[in-house]
């Protein structure tokens, strides 16, 4: 008797499930490549979110060897569709959708720039480059768009390896997202910020802890200890309530 495959957990369904080559007016004679939903999820987590295979396995609740097989199949299908100019559909597969009622579910607190479960695992197991809006007295500067410096920390497996204060080079507001991305920053602690800057940071793949106050070094230590509360709602019109505390 064949063994029933364990359903793979899916945290995000694709916004589009059918792709047709623009150069082909008639696709009736073309074979369609079918990418299953679990294969799509594997591609999303590894190639889009930047997770490694271990983190992907944890997110999908499957073995790492299964991730390797699913990922290889997905990449081969995607290559066949692109190279052959074939229609691509995303459907079917052995999967179950993530339960948004569970407090640890990705869907319960999904960010535009990534899955909280993956971000947390990457933070604990890998290197992280963290930036804090910085004032000369060592405090967290309270207006992201007007900060004149960032203190940038290199962190490995939850331990600060080095830190350096870096000038913003006269840039401000949304342009700072590109500056931080160029430095390799993946996490930001700051005071308030406007929605435009928040969206630019999210598009750059930078995890945001807004509304933070106090000493920069203390806030970073609180983040690494898991005691820094996060507020995604903290926006700034030059003044506002800051709600992120160690």
GIHUBEL-V185640 format. One record per pair of residues at least 12 apart in sequence whose C-alpha atoms are under 6 Angstrom apart, sorted by the first residue. I is the first residue (numbers start at 1). J is the second residue. D is the distance in Angstrom with one decimal. If there is no record, write none. Layout:
i->I j->J d->D
i->I j->J d->D
//
This chain:
i->7 j->94 d->4.9
i->7 j->95 d->4.3
i->7 j->96 d->5.8
i->8 j->60 d->5.4
i->8 j->95 d->4.3
i->9 j->60 d->4.3
i->9 j->95 d->5.7
i->9 j->96 d->5.1
i->9 j->97 d->5.8
i->9 j->98 d->6.0
i->10 j->96 d->6.0
i->10 j->97 d->4.7
i->10 j->98 d->5.6
i->11 j->98 d->5.0
i->17 j->89 d->5.5
i->17 j->90 d->4.8
i->18 j->88 d->5.8
i->18 j->89 d->4.5
i->19 j->87 d->5.6
i->19 j->88 d->5.0
i->20 j->87 d->4.5
i->32 j->87 d->4.9
i->32 j->88 d->5.7
i->33 j->88 d->4.8
i->34 j->88 d->5.9
i->34 j->89 d->4.9
i->34 j->90 d->5.8
i->35 j->90 d->4.7
i->36 j->90 d->5.5
i->36 j->91 d->5.0
i->36 j->92 d->5.1
i->36 j->93 d->4.8
i->37 j->91 d->5.6
i->37 j->92 d->5.9
i->37 j->93 d->5.8
i->39 j->70 d->5.7
i->39 j->74 d->5.2
i->42 j->71 d->5.9
i->49 j->114 d->5.8
i->113 j->202 d->5.2
i->113 j->205 d->5.1
i->124 j->157 d->5.3
i->124 j->158 d->5.7
i->125 j->157 d->5.2
i->126 j->156 d->6.0
i->126 j->157 d->5.5
i->127 j->155 d->5.5
i->127 j->156 d->4.2
i->128 j->155 d->5.0
i->129 j->153 d->5.7
i->129 j->154 d->4.8
i->129 j->185 d->4.8
i->129 j->186 d->5.7
i->130 j->152 d->5.6
i->130 j->153 d->5.1
i->130 j->185 d->5.6
i->130 j->187 d->4.7
i->130 j->188 d->5.8
i->131 j->150 d->5.9
i->131 j->151 d->5.5
i->131 j->152 d->4.3
i->131 j->188 d->4.9
i->132 j->150 d->5.3
i->132 j->151 d->5.2
i->132 j->188 d->5.8
i->132 j->189 d->4.7
i->132 j->190 d->5.8
i->133 j->150 d->4.7
i->133 j->190 d->5.3
i->134 j->149 d->5.4
i->134 j->150 d->4.9
i->134 j->151 d->5.8
i->138 j->215 d->5.8
i->139 j->214 d->5.5
i->139 j->215 d->4.2
i->139 j->216 d->5.3
i->140 j->213 d->5.8
i->140 j->214 d->5.9
i->140 j->215 d->5.9
i->140 j->216 d->5.2
i->142 j->191 d->4.1
i->142 j->192 d->5.8
i->143 j->191 d->5.7
i->143 j->192 d->5.3
i->144 j->193 d->5.3
i->145 j->172 d->4.9
i->145 j->173 d->3.7
i->146 j->172 d->5.8
i->148 j->168 d->5.4
i->149 j->166 d->5.5
i->149 j->167 d->4.4
i->149 j->168 d->5.2
i->150 j->165 d->5.7
i->150 j->166 d->5.4
i->151 j->164 d->5.6
i->151 j->165 d->4.2
i->152 j->164 d->5.4
i->158 j->224 d->5.9
i->173 j->197 d->5.7
i->174 j->197 d->4.3
i->174 j->200 d->5.8
i->177 j->200 d->6.0
i->177 j->201 d->5.1
i->186 j->206 d->4.6
i->187 j->206 d->5.2
i->187 j->207 d->4.6
i->188 j->208 d->5.0
i->188 j->209 d->6.0
i->189 j->209 d->4.8
i->189 j->210 d->6.0
i->190 j->210 d->5.0
i->190 j->212 d->5.5
i->191 j->210 d->5.4
i->191 j->211 d->4.2
i->191 j->212 d->4.9
i->192 j->210 d->6.0
i->192 j->211 d->5.2
i->192 j->234 d->5.8
i->192 j->235 d->5.1
i->192 j->236 d->4.5
i->193 j->235 d->4.8
i->193 j->236 d->4.5
i->194 j->235 d->5.2
i->194 j->236 d->5.1
i->209 j->230 d->5.5
i->210 j->231 d->5.9
i->210 j->234 d->5.7
i->211 j->234 d->5.4
i->211 j->242 d->4.1
i->211 j->243 d->5.1
i->211 j->244 d->4.8
i->212 j->244 d->4.4
i->212 j->245 d->5.8
i->222 j->246 d->5.6
i->227 j->246 d->5.9
i->228 j->245 d->5.9
i->228 j->246 d->4.5
i->229 j->244 d->5.4
i->229 j->245 d->5.8
i->230 j->244 d->5.6
i->231 j->244 d->5.9
//
